[in-house]
Amino acid sequence: MRVLVTNDDGVESEGLHALACALRDAGYEVIVVAPNSDRSGVGAALGMIHADRHLDSIRVALPGCDGITAFSLDAPPAMCVVAARLGAFGDPPDVVVSGINPGLNTGRAILHSGTVGAALTAQNFGCSGLAVSIDSGEEWYWATAARVAVDVFPRLLEAPARTVLNLNVPGLPYDDVNGVRWARLAPFGAVRAAVAESDEGKLQFELRATGVTAPPDSDTGVVALGSAALTTIVGVAEAWPPELHEEPTLREGVVPGAPLEAVHEIPDASLPRWLHRPYPATAVPTPDR
């Protein structure tokens, strides 16, 4: 089992080193390909790709990570995943683990997370991914998050192909974490972006607490109660109305001015949904699926 470890904080991040070492110690073949600098907040962006330009890649030694082959890449984390899956660093990895991010990646704000974006890119390129983040505390408990990641990793390997799990761990010693709970996405993350200053064409942003009490079954709420939160997420999926329980039929052509088939009505994105991959062409979903 070849595991690619990456992150969005850069190859020098202590959380990356802790995660890579923990997976190595658990018996997995680990390779690290991570950005050469902090690329937080880039989501699943690949950056600029030019046929006449190259991306600098340097082999590096990670502190305390003897035996792990590691590279820095002048690119966002999603591109690290793409390059590795395309064979740029030897045999393509079977699974991608991204993190450990200093700070939670919870709620719908994970859309913008480079940590989560790397895992979703893995899904898009045919393999499963795990994103790992830890809450702030008296100190950064990297060992706790790494150990919990190793605890849940077998579940990822047993899951269907192209599964992505988002793991958020309380900033506590391992023995003080109240286990791992499945959680849904909170409406908001733990913090939000705010404009701190706007003067003469210059914007200064800062992160502020949302001030919202998250539902106890949400990822933000689960972590607040002292447990690690695990959420299954999907990056790119079609959105169908919930009442659709049969294979959609498409017109052979488009007639100007003709009404759309009812099956193409846009669902209400504010309502909770079960997320799933598109059904195979031969499968007919039933109401209880």
TASULQUI-V779974 format. One record per pair of residues at least 24 apart in sequence whose C-alpha atoms are under 7 Angstrom apart, sorted by the first residue. I is the first residue (numbers start at 0). J is the second residue. D is the distance in whole Angstrom. If there is no record, write none. Layout:
BEGIN
((I	J	D) (I	J	D))
END
This chain:
BEGIN
((0	27	6) (0	28	6) (0	93	6) (1	27	7) (1	28	5) (1	29	6) (1	92	5) (1	93	5) (1	94	7) (2	27	7) (2	28	6) (2	29	5) (2	30	6) (2	92	5) (2	93	6) (2	94	5) (2	95	6) (3	29	6) (3	30	5) (3	31	6) (3	92	6) (3	94	6) (3	95	5) (3	96	6) (4	30	6) (4	31	5) (4	32	7) (4	95	6) (4	96	5) (4	97	6) (5	31	6) (5	32	6) (5	33	5) (5	76	7) (5	96	7) (5	97	5) (5	98	6) (6	33	6) (6	76	6) (6	97	5) (6	98	5) (6	114	6) (7	34	7) (7	37	6) (7	38	5) (7	39	5) (7	75	7) (7	76	6) (7	113	5) (7	114	5) (8	36	7) (8	37	4) (8	38	6) (8	39	6) (9	33	6) (9	34	5) (9	35	5) (9	36	5) (9	37	5) (9	38	7) (10	34	6) (10	35	6) (10	36	7) (10	71	6) (14	98	7) (14	99	5) (14	100	7) (14	141	6) (15	98	6) (15	99	6) (16	61	7) (16	64	7) (17	141	6) (17	142	6) (17	145	6) (18	99	6) (18	145	5) (20	64	6) (21	145	6) (21	146	7) (21	149	7) (22	149	6) (29	67	6) (30	67	6) (30	68	5) (30	69	6) (31	68	6) (31	69	4) (31	70	6) (32	69	6) (32	70	5) (32	71	6) (32	72	7) (32	79	6) (33	70	7) (33	71	5) (33	72	6) (33	76	6) (33	79	6) (34	71	5) (34	72	5) (34	73	6) (34	74	6) (34	75	6) (34	76	6) (35	71	5) (35	72	5) (35	73	5) (38	75	6) (39	112	7) (39	113	6) (40	111	5) (40	112	5) (40	113	5) (41	111	6) (41	112	6) (41	113	5) (42	110	6) (42	111	4) (42	112	5) (42	113	4) (42	115	7) (42	116	5) (43	77	5) (43	113	6) (43	116	4) (43	117	6) (43	120	6) (44	75	7) (44	77	6) (45	75	6) (45	77	6) (45	78	5) (46	74	7) (46	75	7) (76	113	6) (76	117	5) (77	116	6) (77	117	4) (77	120	6) (80	117	6) (80	120	7) (80	121	6) (93	126	6) (94	126	6) (94	127	5) (94	128	6) (95	121	6) (95	127	6) (95	128	5) (95	129	6) (96	128	6) (96	129	5) (96	130	6) (97	129	6) (97	130	5) (97	131	6) (98	130	6) (98	131	5) (98	132	6) (99	131	5) (99	132	5) (99	133	7) (100	131	6) (100	132	4) (100	133	6) (101	132	6) (101	133	6) (101	134	7) (101	135	7) (102	132	6) (102	133	5) (102	134	5) (102	135	6) (103	132	5) (103	133	5) (103	134	5) (103	167	6) (103	189	7) (104	132	6) (104	167	7) (104	188	7) (105	184	7) (105	185	7) (105	188	5) (105	189	7) (105	218	6) (105	219	6) (106	184	5) (106	185	4) (106	186	5) (106	187	5) (106	188	4) (106	218	7) (106	219	7) (107	184	6) (107	185	7) (107	186	6) (107	187	6) (107	188	7) (108	187	6) (108	188	6) (118	163	6) (119	163	7) (119	234	5) (122	161	5) (122	162	7) (122	163	7) (125	161	6) (126	160	6) (126	161	5) (127	160	6) (127	161	4) (127	162	5) (127	163	6) (128	162	6) (128	163	5) (128	164	6) (129	163	6) (129	164	5) (129	165	6) (130	164	6) (130	165	5) (130	166	6) (131	165	6) (131	166	5) (131	167	6) (132	166	6) (132	167	5) (132	168	6) (133	167	6) (133	168	5) (133	169	6) (133	170	6) (134	168	6) (134	169	5) (134	170	5) (135	170	5) (136	170	5) (136	171	7) (139	170	7) (140	170	6) (140	171	6) (140	172	7) (143	172	6) (143	173	5) (144	168	6) (163	231	6) (163	232	6) (163	233	7) (164	229	7) (164	230	6) (164	231	5) (164	232	6) (165	229	6) (165	230	5) (165	231	6) (166	227	7) (166	228	6) (166	229	5) (166	230	7) (167	227	6) (167	228	5) (167	229	7) (168	222	7) (168	227	4) (168	228	7) (169	222	5) (169	225	6) (169	226	7) (169	227	6) (176	225	6) (176	226	5) (176	227	7) (177	225	6) (177	226	5) (178	226	5) (178	227	6) (179	226	6) (179	227	5) (179	228	6) (179	229	7) (180	226	7) (180	227	6) (180	228	5) (180	229	6) (181	228	6) (181	229	5) (181	230	6) (182	216	6) (182	217	5) (182	218	5) (182	221	7) (182	228	6) (182	229	6) (182	230	5) (183	216	7) (183	217	5) (183	218	6) (183	230	6) (184	217	5) (184	218	6) (185	213	6) (185	217	5) (185	218	6) (185	219	6) (188	219	7) (189	219	6) (233	274	7) (236	276	6) (236	277	7) (237	277	7) (238	266	7) (239	266	6) (240	264	7) (240	265	7) (240	266	5) (244	284	5) (244	285	5) (244	286	6) (245	283	6) (245	284	6) (246	283	6))
END
